[in-house]
């Protein structure tokens, strides 16, 4: 007596999934001026953090992290932000 494998379509086979995880984020490019002394500190911090973390750390990484830390820790900004909606900046130069 021979047996034949079941080919029931309701039986789901476990598929292997790739290890890759993709997080799609939307970035924008900004242009800013900083003091020479701040630039020197930033360069030194990039060197320090890259060595300590054993990976390449970019200016973008540091600025993104620093701004989010500022927004998170500034209680006056958080209170103010709760009462406001984001409006377009006035580019006319009038105040």
Residue, then its C-alpha position, 0 to 999 in steps of 0.5 A: x500500500x502506497x501513501x500519497x502526500x496530501x495536497x490540501x489547499x487549506x494547509x498553509x506551508x510555513x514560508x521562510x521570510x528574509x531577515x531584511x526589515x525596511x523602514x521607509x522614512x521621509x527625509x527633507x534636506x535643510x540648509x543651516x549655518x553654524x559657528x566655526x566653533x560649533x563645527x569643530x565640536x561637531x567634527x570631534x563628536x563625529x570622530x568620538x561617536x564613530x570610534x566608540x560605536x564602531x560605525x560611521x556616524x554622520x552629521x545628519x545622524x547627530x543633528x536628527x538626534x540632537x533636535x529630537x532630544x531638544x524637542x523632547x526635553x523642552x517642557x515650554x516648547x511641548x506645552x506651547x506646541x500642544x496649543x498650536x497648529x503648524x502654520x506656513x512661515x511668513x516669508x514676506x519679511x513683515x512681522 
